[in-house]
Amino acid sequence: MASSLAPHQDAKPLFSYRKYWAHRFGVAPFLPMSRAEMEALGWDSCDVILVTGDAYIDHPSFGMAIVGRLLEAQGFRVGIIAQPDWRDASAFKALGKPNLFFGVTSGNMDSMVNRYTSDRRLRHNDSYTPGGEGGRRPDRAVIVYAQRCREAFPEAPVVLGGIEASLRRIAHYDYWSDKVRRSILLDAKADLLLYGNAERALVEVAHRIAKRGLAQDFSDIRGLALLRDATPEGWTEASAEDLDSPDEGRTRAPGDVVIRLPAYEQVSRDAEAYARVSRVLHKESNPGNARPLTQRHGDKDLWLTAPPIPLTMAEMDGVYDLPFARAPHPSYEGAKIPAWEMIRHSVTIMRGCFGGCSFCSITEHEGRIIQSRSEESILREIEIIRDKTEGFTGIISDIGGPTANMYRLACRDKETEALCRRPSCVYPDVCKNLDTNHDPLIQLYRKARALPGLKKVMVASGVRYDLAVKSPAYIRELVEHHVGGYLKIAPEHTEEGPLSKMMKPGIGSYDRFKQLFDAAARAAKKEYYLIPYFIAAHPGTTDEDMMNLALWLKRNKYRADQVQTFLPSPMALSTAMYHSGFDPLKPVRRGASERVEAVKGLRQRRLHKAFLRYHDPENWPMLREALKAMGRADLIGPGKHQLVPGWQPKGVTGEGRRVQPIGRAQTGRHFLTKGVG
């Protein structure tokens, strides 16, 4: 499922719609955030008002900018309400009542992931807010914003979108409340929910509402969730329990078939049923063969249409060529917005990821089919950055996407692609049908760095190393021209137990990549290093697994300054393992499902995190106690083969005291692992 499918017969080209009458107002320099800006544009009202938990930055790396500019290109007048005060409805009246609908999102991140660590501790900063200030969006922002929109204008339709809505589109385990919650569509009391990369659904919904309002059937639009009383006539229901049976093929007979998932009421009390839903949802994710899903919530059916058809290359170019101002809204008066500072000189070249890592949200949101831009579109954007972005110094900070090196990678056989139900194209091994040719990416890199006025084109996105080893020429190109001092990759673990639950390759793939990387660095006479990322406390990880990972880190002279503890994000396969104790990567059958041990207790989660920071004296008391309990007291001592010393530095108790810097002679290579967990 790696390449862009040809447009589906029902997939109307994105820019082929007749423009709405309001296109006569032209292009706004920024989408308006105030009445004064609307009046300056000659508007008396907005057709669509977008409410977002992020600051408004008119740049294609920010979802609301893409959504807003795309709707503008369709002829609609679009206003933005960014980071409103949610404590009452007054802020939601700032632009008046939308003629068509409110579009509601939490922003580029799930609001709970944005505000809380994996230990459920409050974060005090927010990269998507001016000054990095925390607390500018509520918990469960989509629900709160939608309710305030209803209070402000009860008659206005409310449409949900973005990652928070997308990952909570069905009954889902919520880590922060430690329970299964209903679909966010019901809790938000919204009219429709658009999931995934929703450009197609968004444009179709907007034009339909403009013509006939909400009183119509939207169920033929892909990538959409809505509520129904029951399954319509003419549809055949297939049970989710049949999908792993030997005669599952009969349920794939031609015709209108919908998969009946266990109801919210059942999955909220039955962990095995929850794991089954997770398995079915991920099996029904290929736009080429996926069927609609339905799940009962009380007296209503939640209906999920099939996943959206990916954008063609021409459509991707059209989206990224929209007239973005490429700057924060002027109302921020130059305040620093960390997320903007990080991406202002970067370029997105593709979307999606076919890696299928079970802990990752990219698959559930962007899908497994790679959607790539053309060389011409990418080079054109680099030139715009060079010529029009304030403060550009000649360095493109990143040319990548969810994964740096999946650009234009494709399934060789379109018929096989349309039938495929594998959760990953690269696990347990790289699929024989996957074309891993990196030549188009190498060519893009060469053309990009040849543009006048550029000093360096960096690759900061993560490299999928099990693909990169298929192209030694790509690794050489990367090392010689596109790496600074470090390159980040994500083996995630060294031990087979957790790796098999993560759907990640064995550490041998990392070793092969490192050999090629080091050889290329030596040939280029450059001193470069790899930054490996690891996850603590993932389902299926034992204390012994973490101990072995710590020993591997010490042997390889790695010291993690900050580490990531597994955070169960909504809808991920790993989250289903964490909550249910069953493995949805295997058939889930009543009484015969494979179990997974989840690391849940705070003490054990902290222990696993401590193993990653084996060098921190604050962790030594905990590690010594654990090693003794594991019968591995032989790892306590001063030897190179031992993990922690038997002594404790003066003033460091292991009870939260700040650790003094370790002497230079004792340090190894320091690195970060995906931020603070």
KOLBA-280738 format. One line per 5 residues: number of its first residue (from 1); for each residue x, y, z of C-alpha. Coordinates in nm, 3 decimals. Example, Ala and Ser with C-alpha at 12.3 -4.5 7.8 and 13.67 -1.06 7.14 Angstrom:
2
1> 1.230/-0.450/0.780 | 1.367/-0.106/0.714
This chain:
677
1> 0.000/0.000/0.000 | 0.283/0.235/-0.072 | 0.207/0.436/-0.383 | -0.060/0.680/-0.492 | -0.360/0.500/-0.637
6> -0.509/0.622/-0.959 | -0.809/0.844/-0.884 | -1.112/0.638/-0.782 | -1.410/0.663/-1.014 | -1.592/0.853/-0.739
11> -1.298/1.081/-0.658 | -1.376/1.409/-0.827 | -1.057/1.606/-0.899 | -0.991/1.845/-0.614 | -0.976/2.163/-0.819
16> -1.248/2.079/-1.072 | -1.545/2.219/-0.877 | -1.726/2.526/-0.999 | -1.621/2.804/-0.767 | -1.864/2.942/-0.512
21> -1.998/3.287/-0.600 | -1.787/3.461/-0.332 | -1.465/3.395/-0.526 | -1.514/3.745/-0.671 | -1.366/3.885/-0.347
26> -1.028/3.744/-0.445 | -0.740/3.620/-0.230 | -0.697/3.751/0.125 | -0.342/3.849/0.231 | -0.422/3.658/0.554
31> -0.748/3.485/0.634 | -0.926/3.735/0.860 | -0.927/3.696/1.238 | -1.135/4.009/1.311 | -1.435/4.204/1.187
36> -1.205/4.487/1.085 | -1.011/4.255/0.853 | -1.337/4.125/0.706 | -1.456/4.478/0.635 | -1.123/4.564/0.472
41> -1.181/4.272/0.235 | -1.533/4.390/0.161 | -1.697/4.095/0.340 | -2.019/4.119/0.536 | -1.988/3.759/0.661
46> -1.779/3.442/0.646 | -1.895/3.132/0.465 | -1.679/2.905/0.681 | -1.520/2.986/1.016 | -1.232/2.768/1.128
51> -1.168/2.731/1.502 | -0.824/2.603/1.598 | -0.618/2.544/1.911 | -0.302/2.666/1.738 | -0.189/3.016/1.662
56> -0.276/3.102/1.301 | 0.035/3.066/1.085 | -0.039/3.090/0.713 | 0.200/2.817/0.606 | 0.139/2.469/0.455
61> 0.289/2.295/0.759 | -0.016/2.403/0.960 | -0.345/2.226/0.900 | -0.575/2.524/0.934 | -0.376/2.720/0.677
66> -0.412/2.438/0.423 | -0.782/2.396/0.500 | -0.848/2.769/0.487 | -0.658/2.835/0.166 | -0.811/2.530/-0.003
71> -1.164/2.649/0.080 | -1.068/2.997/-0.037 | -0.953/2.847/-0.368 | -1.301/2.694/-0.400 | -1.450/3.042/-0.374
76> -1.551/3.050/-0.007 | -1.485/3.332/0.238 | -1.295/3.178/0.528 | -1.229/3.329/0.870 | -1.005/3.200/1.151
81> -1.069/3.198/1.525 | -0.735/3.091/1.672 | -0.685/2.989/2.035 | -1.009/3.151/2.157 | -1.091/3.194/2.524
86> -1.310/2.887/2.567 | -1.460/2.981/2.902 | -1.766/3.134/2.738 | -1.909/3.170/2.388 | -1.829/3.537/2.328
91> -1.496/3.470/2.155 | -1.676/3.238/1.914 | -1.899/3.526/1.799 | -1.606/3.743/1.690 | -1.662/3.690/1.316
96> -2.039/3.648/1.328 | -2.234/3.343/1.221 | -2.083/3.138/0.937 | -2.308/3.102/0.634 | -2.215/2.736/0.590
101> -2.045/2.582/0.895 | -1.789/2.601/1.173 | -1.482/2.384/1.113 | -1.331/2.276/1.446 | -0.988/2.131/1.523
106> -0.754/2.111/1.821 | -0.466/2.211/1.592 | -0.163/2.021/1.467 | -0.157/1.804/1.783 | -0.406/1.618/1.996
111> -0.477/1.858/2.282 | -0.413/1.595/2.549 | -0.078/1.493/2.399 | 0.003/1.862/2.370 | -0.069/1.936/2.738
116> 0.039/1.621/2.925 | 0.344/1.395/2.939 | 0.332/1.017/2.930 | 0.330/1.028/3.312 | 0.017/1.249/3.293
121> 0.211/1.549/3.416 | 0.114/1.894/3.292 | 0.340/2.051/3.032 | 0.404/2.419/3.089 | 0.484/2.517/2.733
126> 0.311/2.495/2.394 | 0.514/2.519/2.074 | 0.209/2.632/1.875 | 0.144/2.940/2.090 | 0.310/3.284/2.077
131> 0.593/3.291/2.328 | 0.557/2.915/2.378 | 0.303/2.987/2.650 | 0.115/2.688/2.790 | -0.252/2.671/2.882
136> -0.390/2.853/2.579 | -0.612/2.561/2.474 | -0.845/2.345/2.684 | -0.823/1.973/2.748 | -1.022/1.786/2.479
141> -1.022/2.104/2.276 | -1.238/1.970/1.993 | -1.524/1.891/2.231 | -1.501/2.224/2.413 | -1.471/2.433/2.096
146> -1.763/2.253/1.929 | -1.985/2.311/2.230 | -1.897/2.682/2.239 | -1.976/2.712/1.867 | -2.319/2.563/1.943
151> -2.371/2.810/2.225 | -2.269/3.102/2.004 | -2.487/3.006/1.704 | -2.711/2.703/1.769 | -2.826/2.681/1.406
156> -2.477/2.673/1.252 | -2.353/2.328/1.146 | -2.034/2.206/1.316 | -1.783/1.992/1.125 | -1.488/1.833/1.307
161> -1.146/1.764/1.157 | -0.776/1.742/1.233 | -0.575/1.484/1.421 | -0.767/1.492/1.750 | -1.098/1.424/1.577
166> -0.941/1.176/1.335 | -0.785/0.959/1.608 | -1.100/0.965/1.820 | -1.349/0.889/1.545 | -1.466/0.562/1.699
171> -1.500/0.437/2.057 | -1.143/0.469/2.182 | -0.932/0.414/2.491 | -0.839/0.745/2.652 | -0.516/0.721/2.851
176> -0.576/1.037/3.051 | -0.911/0.925/3.194 | -0.815/0.554/3.179 | -1.140/0.451/3.017 | -1.300/0.389/2.680
181> -1.474/0.701/2.554 | -1.741/0.739/2.289 | -1.666/0.867/1.942 | -1.576/1.234/1.970 | -1.853/1.306/1.720
186> -2.110/1.228/1.989 | -1.931/1.397/2.277 | -1.882/1.715/2.070 | -2.245/1.704/1.950 | -2.119/1.789/1.602
191> -2.286/1.717/1.269 | -2.000/1.558/1.073 | -1.643/1.443/1.131 | -1.377/1.436/0.858 | -1.089/1.199/0.924
196> -0.743/1.158/0.776 | -0.606/1.395/0.514 | -0.949/1.530/0.441 | -0.910/1.769/0.147 | -1.144/1.567/-0.077
201> -1.413/1.529/0.186 | -1.382/1.891/0.296 | -1.430/2.036/-0.050 | -1.723/1.807/-0.128 | -1.894/1.876/0.205
206> -1.851/2.252/0.167 | -2.004/2.260/-0.181 | -2.293/2.034/-0.080 | -2.377/2.240/0.228 | -2.359/2.554/0.014
211> -2.621/2.406/-0.220 | -2.857/2.216/0.010 | -2.754/2.259/0.373 | -2.730/1.966/0.613 | -3.060/1.801/0.513
216> -2.901/1.550/0.275 | -2.711/1.223/0.271 | -2.333/1.258/0.302 | -2.260/0.887/0.338 | -2.118/0.850/-0.012
221> -1.827/1.081/0.079 | -1.513/0.894/0.180 | -1.323/0.980/0.497 | -1.630/1.088/0.690 | -1.808/0.990/1.013
226> -2.176/1.056/1.075 | -2.464/0.926/1.285 | -2.753/0.711/1.165 | -3.049/0.543/1.327 | -2.973/0.207/1.164
231> -2.813/0.042/0.861 | -2.997/0.156/0.547 | -3.185/-0.087/0.326 | -2.976/-0.253/0.061 | -2.669/-0.293/0.280
236> -2.538/-0.628/0.406 | -2.379/-0.636/0.750 | -2.066/-0.845/0.805 | -1.964/-0.925/1.160 | -1.625/-0.805/1.277
241> -1.578/-1.149/1.432 | -1.577/-1.313/1.087 | -1.283/-1.120/0.946 | -1.023/-1.373/1.059 | -1.226/-1.682/0.972
246> -1.112/-1.916/0.691 | -1.417/-1.822/0.481 | -1.371/-1.449/0.528 | -1.366/-1.420/0.150 | -1.740/-1.470/0.130
251> -1.796/-1.154/0.328 | -1.602/-0.971/0.058 | -1.859/-1.048/-0.208 | -1.950/-0.759/-0.440 | -2.216/-0.522/-0.321
256> -2.278/-0.282/-0.038 | -2.121/-0.443/0.271 | -2.063/-0.268/0.603 | -1.864/-0.416/0.892 | -2.058/-0.422/1.218
261> -1.813/-0.350/1.501 | -1.887/-0.440/1.864 | -2.087/-0.156/2.017 | -1.940/0.116/2.236 | -2.120/-0.030/2.538
266> -1.954/-0.367/2.474 | -1.600/-0.245/2.408 | -1.613/-0.018/2.712 | -1.641/-0.325/2.937 | -1.494/-0.606/2.723
271> -1.120/-0.567/2.658 | -1.108/-0.850/2.404 | -1.386/-0.687/2.201 | -1.188/-0.363/2.209 | -0.881/-0.540/2.068
276> -1.097/-0.690/1.792 | -1.223/-0.346/1.691 | -0.866/-0.219/1.672 | -0.763/-0.510/1.451 | -1.058/-0.465/1.216
281> -1.011/-0.090/1.190 | -0.650/-0.133/1.080 | -0.730/-0.417/0.840 | -0.996/-0.199/0.678 | -0.759/0.088/0.602
286> -0.659/0.036/0.240 | -0.863/0.274/0.021 | -0.848/0.011/-0.252 | -1.056/-0.247/-0.063 | -1.174/-0.103/0.271
291> -1.542/-0.116/0.356 | -1.751/0.117/0.571 | -1.764/0.044/0.945 | -2.054/0.095/1.182 | -2.058/0.092/1.561
296> -2.359/0.131/1.788 | -2.351/0.409/2.045 | -2.669/0.398/2.253 | -2.962/0.448/2.015 | -2.745/0.565/1.723
301> -2.510/0.403/1.475 | -2.177/0.570/1.419 | -2.107/0.524/1.047 | -1.752/0.550/0.910 | -1.724/0.566/0.534
306> -1.425/0.406/0.361 | -1.088/0.586/0.385 | -1.025/0.879/0.151 | -0.871/0.829/-0.189 | -0.516/0.971/-0.175
311> -0.440/1.289/-0.364 | -0.268/1.260/-0.700 | 0.067/1.430/-0.749 | -0.103/1.712/-0.942 | -0.351/1.760/-0.656
316> -0.071/1.762/-0.398 | 0.106/2.027/-0.604 | -0.214/2.229/-0.621 | -0.254/2.221/-0.242 | 0.105/2.325/-0.170
321> 0.099/2.591/-0.442 | -0.190/2.777/-0.276 | -0.115/3.145/-0.197 | 0.013/3.111/0.160 | 0.151/3.424/0.324
326> 0.412/3.193/0.481 | 0.416/3.384/0.809 | 0.227/3.415/1.139 | -0.076/3.644/1.138 | 0.026/4.009/1.189
331> -0.181/4.030/1.510 | 0.098/3.838/1.689 | 0.325/4.139/1.634 | 0.641/3.938/1.582 | 0.607/3.719/1.893
336> 0.815/3.401/1.867 | 0.611/3.089/1.797 | 0.843/2.789/1.849 | 0.674/2.559/1.595 | 0.700/2.829/1.330
341> 1.063/2.901/1.409 | 1.137/2.531/1.366 | 0.969/2.480/1.025 | 0.982/2.820/0.857 | 1.267/2.711/0.627
346> 1.158/2.349/0.578 | 0.972/2.183/0.290 | 0.722/1.896/0.299 | 0.774/1.667/0.000 | 0.530/1.384/0.082
351> 0.264/1.251/0.319 | 0.180/0.916/0.469 | 0.387/0.626/0.598 | 0.370/0.256/0.512 | 0.591/0.156/0.805
356> 0.287/0.067/1.014 | 0.465/0.111/1.349 | 0.203/0.005/1.600 | 0.263/0.296/1.840 | 0.249/0.569/1.575
361> -0.048/0.789/1.480 | 0.067/0.870/1.126 | -0.088/0.554/0.982 | -0.427/0.613/1.144 | -0.436/0.975/1.029
366> -0.242/1.011/0.703 | -0.267/0.653/0.582 | -0.014/0.408/0.442 | -0.017/0.528/0.082 | 0.258/0.776/0.002
371> 0.136/1.097/-0.159 | 0.427/1.284/-0.316 | 0.469/1.625/-0.472 | 0.642/1.681/-0.803 | 1.001/1.800/-0.826
376> 0.882/2.122/-0.987 | 0.646/2.206/-0.701 | 0.909/2.133/-0.435 | 1.181/2.336/-0.608 | 0.936/2.620/-0.659
381> 0.864/2.630/-0.286 | 1.235/2.633/-0.203 | 1.276/2.934/-0.430 | 0.986/3.109/-0.256 | 1.153/3.044/0.081
386> 1.480/3.179/-0.055 | 1.325/3.493/-0.203 | 1.043/3.581/0.035 | 1.100/3.435/0.383 | 1.243/3.684/0.628
391> 1.569/3.577/0.790 | 1.656/3.307/0.536 | 2.029/3.236/0.554 | 2.059/2.995/0.263 | 1.988/2.678/0.463
396> 1.678/2.465/0.407 | 1.632/2.311/0.753 | 1.449/1.999/0.632 | 1.333/1.846/0.309 | 1.116/1.553/0.410
401> 0.790/1.450/0.568 | 0.668/1.185/0.814 | 0.962/0.977/0.690 | 1.254/1.133/0.507 | 1.310/0.861/0.248
406> 0.969/0.735/0.136 | 0.938/0.994/-0.142 | 0.771/0.832/-0.446 | 0.820/0.478/-0.316 | 0.552/0.259/-0.466
411> 0.401/-0.085/-0.492 | 0.510/-0.240/-0.821 | 0.173/-0.405/-0.885 | -0.137/-0.184/-0.872 | -0.374/-0.480/-0.861
416> -0.189/-0.630/-0.566 | -0.185/-0.291/-0.398 | -0.561/-0.259/-0.427 | -0.610/-0.600/-0.263 | -0.340/-0.575/0.005
421> -0.440/-0.595/0.371 | -0.093/-0.602/0.529 | -0.053/-0.349/0.808 | 0.301/-0.268/0.694 | 0.500/-0.278/0.371
426> 0.828/-0.326/0.559 | 0.748/-0.562/0.848 | 0.845/-0.836/0.917 | 1.051/-0.778/0.601 | 1.039/-0.533/0.316
431> 0.764/-0.654/0.081 | 0.889/-0.797/-0.247 | 0.629/-0.586/-0.428 | 0.764/-0.260/-0.283 | 0.983/-0.060/-0.518
436> 1.255/0.079/-0.292 | 1.429/0.282/-0.563 | 1.570/0.598/-0.400 | 1.689/0.748/-0.731 | 1.402/1.003/-0.759
441> 1.485/1.129/-0.410 | 1.857/1.150/-0.486 | 1.775/1.345/-0.801 | 1.551/1.581/-0.602 | 1.827/1.643/-0.346
446> 2.076/1.725/-0.621 | 1.842/1.967/-0.796 | 1.750/2.134/-0.468 | 2.104/2.203/-0.355 | 2.196/2.326/-0.704
451> 1.950/2.616/-0.680 | 2.126/2.955/-0.668 | 2.146/3.112/-0.325 | 2.134/2.786/-0.127 | 2.420/2.691/0.103
456> 2.282/2.365/0.244 | 1.972/2.147/0.216 | 1.932/1.951/0.538 | 1.741/1.628/0.603 | 1.603/1.652/0.956
461> 1.307/1.414/0.918 | 1.366/1.062/1.045 | 1.523/0.818/0.799 | 1.370/0.472/0.768 | 1.698/0.280/0.784
466> 1.564/-0.060/0.671 | 1.470/0.109/0.342 | 1.786/0.315/0.319 | 2.008/0.005/0.327 | 1.845/-0.097/-0.001
471> 2.016/0.205/-0.157 | 2.378/0.256/-0.047 | 2.393/0.540/-0.302 | 2.121/0.722/-0.105 | 2.316/0.685/0.220
476> 2.629/0.825/0.053 | 2.431/1.119/-0.087 | 2.276/1.184/0.253 | 2.608/1.179/0.438 | 2.805/1.381/0.185
481> 2.554/1.662/0.141 | 2.249/1.661/0.370 | 2.352/1.581/0.725 | 2.489/1.814/0.990 | 2.671/1.656/1.282
486> 2.394/1.407/1.357 | 2.126/1.201/1.186 | 1.824/1.073/1.375 | 1.686/0.725/1.320 | 1.451/0.517/1.531
491> 1.537/0.154/1.610 | 1.308/0.200/1.917 | 1.453/-0.106/2.092 | 1.713/-0.379/2.065 | 1.510/-0.680/2.187
496> 1.281/-0.895/1.974 | 0.994/-0.904/2.227 | 0.906/-0.533/2.217 | 1.017/-0.496/1.854 | 0.766/-0.759/1.742
501> 0.485/-0.564/1.912 | 0.607/-0.236/1.763 | 0.635/-0.390/1.413 | 0.993/-0.269/1.391 | 1.287/-0.454/1.233
506> 1.552/-0.625/1.443 | 1.857/-0.434/1.559 | 2.054/-0.602/1.281 | 1.897/-0.358/1.032 | 2.029/-0.071/1.242
511> 2.374/-0.230/1.250 | 2.379/-0.262/0.869 | 2.273/0.099/0.828 | 2.535/0.216/1.077 | 2.808/0.034/0.886
516> 2.707/0.204/0.561 | 2.663/0.542/0.734 | 3.003/0.525/0.906 | 3.174/0.412/0.584 | 3.018/0.703/0.393
521> 3.125/0.948/0.665 | 3.484/0.818/0.656 | 3.490/0.844/0.276 | 3.364/1.202/0.299 | 3.618/1.277/0.575
526> 3.340/1.393/0.807 | 3.275/1.319/1.173 | 2.905/1.240/1.183 | 2.701/1.042/1.435 | 2.368/0.864/1.447
531> 2.106/0.962/1.704 | 1.904/0.647/1.783 | 1.559/0.688/1.937 | 1.422/0.439/2.189 | 1.091/0.388/2.369
536> 1.058/0.273/2.729 | 0.762/0.077/2.868 | 0.605/-0.025/2.537 | 0.362/-0.320/2.563 | 0.547/-0.648/2.543
541> 0.860/-0.504/2.708 | 0.999/-0.681/3.015 | 1.239/-0.545/3.275 | 1.502/-0.776/3.123 | 1.442/-0.622/2.780
546> 1.511/-0.276/2.920 | 1.819/-0.402/3.103 | 1.955/-0.546/2.779 | 1.883/-0.222/2.597 | 2.070/-0.030/2.868
551> 2.369/-0.264/2.831 | 2.360/-0.209/2.453 | 2.359/0.167/2.507 | 2.658/0.144/2.739 | 2.854/-0.080/2.504
556> 2.791/0.166/2.223 | 2.869/0.469/2.444 | 2.528/0.631/2.410 | 2.377/0.846/2.684 | 2.019/0.969/2.648
561> 1.967/1.319/2.787 | 1.589/1.299/2.749 | 1.387/0.986/2.689 | 1.041/0.885/2.574 | 0.811/0.663/2.774
566> 0.537/0.499/2.568 | 0.230/0.721/2.551 | -0.090/0.536/2.450 | -0.234/0.769/2.187 | -0.594/0.713/2.075
571> -0.657/0.439/1.818 | -0.297/0.311/1.788 | -0.249/-0.067/1.786 | -0.006/-0.038/2.077 | -0.273/0.145/2.273
576> -0.510/-0.147/2.217 | -0.239/-0.376/2.357 | -0.187/-0.147/2.656 | -0.557/-0.124/2.739 | -0.680/-0.471/2.651
581> -0.383/-0.697/2.723 | -0.441/-0.866/2.384 | -0.239/-0.847/2.063 | -0.446/-0.705/1.773 | -0.160/-0.789/1.534
586> -0.281/-1.149/1.565 | -0.635/-1.286/1.520 | -0.857/-1.186/1.811 | -1.092/-1.476/1.880 | -1.289/-1.530/2.195
591> -1.079/-1.739/2.432 | -0.795/-1.785/2.182 | -0.644/-1.438/2.154 | -0.275/-1.383/2.215 | -0.203/-1.188/2.532
596> 0.042/-0.902/2.576 | 0.186/-0.782/2.904 | 0.149/-0.406/2.936 | 0.373/-0.188/3.151 | 0.116/0.012/3.349
601> 0.232/0.076/3.704 | 0.400/0.411/3.754 | 0.693/0.252/3.935 | 0.763/0.002/3.656 | 0.724/0.271/3.388
606> 0.976/0.485/3.574 | 1.210/0.187/3.605 | 1.200/0.129/3.229 | 1.271/0.498/3.174 | 1.557/0.478/3.427
611> 1.721/0.196/3.229 | 1.741/0.431/2.931 | 1.918/0.681/3.158 | 2.143/0.424/3.323 | 2.420/0.687/3.349
616> 2.218/0.927/3.567 | 2.318/0.887/3.936 | 1.965/0.982/4.036 | 1.848/0.651/3.884 | 2.115/0.430/4.039
621> 1.930/0.338/4.362 | 1.625/0.224/4.165 | 1.836/0.032/3.915 | 2.045/-0.139/4.186 | 1.727/-0.252/4.361
626> 1.581/-0.383/4.034 | 1.897/-0.562/3.928 | 1.917/-0.742/4.261 | 1.551/-0.847/4.231 | 1.622/-0.976/3.879
631> 1.916/-1.182/4.000 | 2.160/-0.959/3.812 | 2.361/-0.808/4.096 | 2.665/-0.893/3.883 | 2.583/-0.580/3.681
636> 2.642/-0.359/3.985 | 2.999/-0.238/4.008 | 3.273/-0.027/3.846 | 3.353/-0.255/3.552 | 3.296/-0.165/3.187
641> 3.065/-0.463/3.153 | 2.859/-0.351/3.454 | 2.566/-0.110/3.434 | 2.569/0.098/3.753 | 2.827/0.145/4.031
646> 2.767/0.028/4.385 | 2.831/0.374/4.533 | 2.619/0.689/4.529 | 2.753/1.043/4.473 | 2.727/1.272/4.772
651> 2.399/1.465/4.777 | 2.231/1.251/4.507 | 1.965/1.036/4.668 | 1.755/0.919/4.378 | 1.461/1.110/4.519
656> 1.442/1.398/4.276 | 1.762/1.585/4.363 | 1.928/1.765/4.073 | 2.230/1.579/3.938 | 2.557/1.766/3.896
661> 2.723/1.746/3.552 | 2.932/1.432/3.501 | 3.298/1.485/3.428 | 3.402/1.508/3.064 | 3.614/1.195/3.081
666> 3.313/0.990/3.188 | 3.066/1.106/2.924 | 2.958/0.925/2.614 | 2.765/1.063/2.320 | 2.457/1.248/2.441
671> 2.135/1.250/2.242 | 1.761/1.312/2.273 | 1.495/1.049/2.214 | 1.179/1.214/2.082 | 1.140/1.475/2.348
676> 1.054/1.450/2.713 | 0.828/1.162/2.814
